[in-house]
Each structure stands twice: as C-alpha cells, then as structure tokens.
C-alpha cells in the first residue's frame, strides 16, 4: 500500500523527533558530558547574576591592598591595582561567555545558511560559496582575528565579527555535506511532489535533520571562541581594560607572578574549566548523535 507525500513527510518528522529523544537519553548517560553541562550551567548563572553575587565592584581600587593574596576580605586576593579578583573573574565570565555565544550564534546562522544553499542548489552557486569558504579557511582563526582587530580597532563588536567570520567555514562545510545527501532522499522527493518550493524544503525538511551536527560543531566552536578571545585580550588586541575579561586579567597579573601567582592561576583556571566543559559537551553530543556510533552501541 502506497502512502501520500504528506504522510511520508509526517513519518520522517516523527522519526526525527524520536531520534532527538534517543540522542538526549544517550547524552544523559554520558557522565563526562553531563558534568560539562552542569559546569556550563553554573558559569552561565554566575555570569547572569554577576551584579548580585559579586562581593565588590570590579573597577573599585584599593591601593593599600595591591596584589594581595587570598584572605577573608578578598577570597581570591586582589590584582595589581587592588581590585577584588573574585569580582573581576565573575564579571570576566560575562564578557568571555557573551563574546563566545554571540560569535558562535552569528557564525552558526550564516554558516548553516551557506551550507544549505550550496548543498541543495549545487552548480555555480556551490562553487562560488565554497571558494569563499576555502579562502577564509586559509587563515588560522587567531591570525584572522588579529588582522581584523588591527584594521578595524579593538572593541567587543569587532572581536565578535572577527570570530564569527573565522568560525563560519566549519559550520558551512558540516552543513553542506548532509544537505547534498538529503536532497536526494525520499522525503524530500515527496515534499517536491506535494508542491513545496526550494526554500520550504531547505528550511522545513532538510534543516531539522542537520541541526544535530550543527549543534555539535557550535558547542566545540564555543570552546575555540572563548580560548581565542582570551588569547587576543591577553595580547592587547581584544577587549580593552578596564572591562574585565579572563584574557586581560591574566595579562595584568603576568608581571607579578613571582609576588602573587594567584593573579594568573585563578583566571587561568576559570578559562581552562569552561573550555574543557564545552569540549566535553561537544564530544558527548557527537557520540549521541553520530549514527555510526549509535550502530556500534547497538
């Protein structure tokens, strides 16, 4: 008994929802992934609640207690200008996570759109878009960020734009491959027969089926974006003082490591924990979504 194109599409959507549910169950059973997720939730709450939970204003200076070690008054000590380290690290999480999230979101939207169009339309559109993507990939992300920040000026907006441009190619390539396979699948052919146009097919039928792969790459890109942001700020090209970010906090304390190593260790530890957490979540998402790994578990 044959089914109508509409029924075929509904069956495919139901199968996608079932796969999403199974993927979440597999992810929950992955302990490293859940630990990473809990860490990210905690740091996100810290960033959101920074004005409430921060014991001091991050800009307030105490010249008498410069580069002081941890104490009852200042739990993580003070920096070279007498500013409370805990408060600056808390507010630094706001900057670092915001820059990373904004850059990854922008790159995911643009990169996924490019990959969908290139993979579905093909031909000269695919050739032009992929050559542009390859030209961007020719430059390392750190070098591309440095070039754009030097040319356009060091500020948060420019930093986000630079990171977004550098992260687009990875998302575009991971979106293009599955799109080229899915455009020849039965449910897409059924949608075409039912009268759906290319735009509807791309964003209603193909996009939901590649979101898992995009999400995996986006989570790994978050780790890369936060790491590169910290590196650029450390080099003096990213977020400029007095706005606190983990990179420039580490830079400020580097020359005073012999006096108080905690000036570098505490913000460096926060940066390391968040980057590791995003990598754990990304790896766990990949394991739960990858169909080849699913078959191996079965």
Secondary structure, DSSP 8 states (H G I E B T S, - for coil): ----HHHHHHHHHHHHHHHHHHHHHHHHT-HHHHHHHHHHHHHHHHHHTHHHH-SS-TT---GGGTT----SSSTT-B-TTS-BHHHHHHHHHHHHHHHHHHHHHHHHHHHHHHHHHHHHH-HHHHHHHHHHHHHHHTS-HHHHHHHHHHHH-SSHHHHHHHHHHHHHHHHHHHHHHHHHHHTTSHHHHHHHHTT--HHHIIIIIIHHHHHHHHHHHHHHHHHHHHHHHHHHHHTTSSS-TTS--HHHHHHHHHTTTTT-THHHHHHHHHHHHHHHHHHHHHHHHHHHH-HHHHHHH-
